[in-house]
């Protein structure tokens, strides 16, 4: 019961954050392709490719490419690290005036558990971020002038369950996910709210190693001290995994 109460309170509180200042609204989509390559019972490689759009699917807002590696400590706990490339396009509410780039190094800890048929996934991520700095000259033209460094902590709780078993023995899945992100501009002594990402998804198993997820998301981002971005999102995610460990067993 304690775990169930925690889940309910977590989703109710963090998905209802309200700003006391200006809130700009967007509508877009996140189109995601994920791969997991299992090398052994302990080691695996992964990659995430994600295209983020605004005005539904009319304009590209960002491109994310995130390769990584993970090591399973036991059946419920794994650690990982990797790299992330983030391309920002000049589209969307309060976005940058020109295209810019960000490079990240990340480390994570993932803890899995279950309550009956419901699976819980907790992910803790720490990021080191190197973002292009945009400057404006006297002619009102923009350019990149070096980069800035910051750090960020992310905590995601993901709850997945089987909703319906079909006649072909495949399942319809339901998933709730919420991630809160805290930024650190100078060291770890001045934490500041960065963003909150909520998603409610329906999934279907296409193949033994492949699932598709479709649903609604809400992205809430703090642009600066007086401006927030609220983005309603269509999520479409395709997972495709490859188990190389079976070929060597």
LINHU-V142003 format. One record per helix or strand of 2 or more residues. SS is the DSSP state (A for helix, B for strand). FROM is the first residue (numbers start at 0). LEN is the number of residues. If there is no record, write none. Layout:
# LINHU-V142003
ss/from/len
SS/FROM/LEN
SS/FROM/LEN
This chain:
# LINHU-V142003
ss/from/len
A/1/13
B/21/17
B/42/12
B/58/14
B/76/12
B/99/16
B/117/19
B/141/24
B/170/14
B/190/17
B/209/15
B/226/17
A/243/5
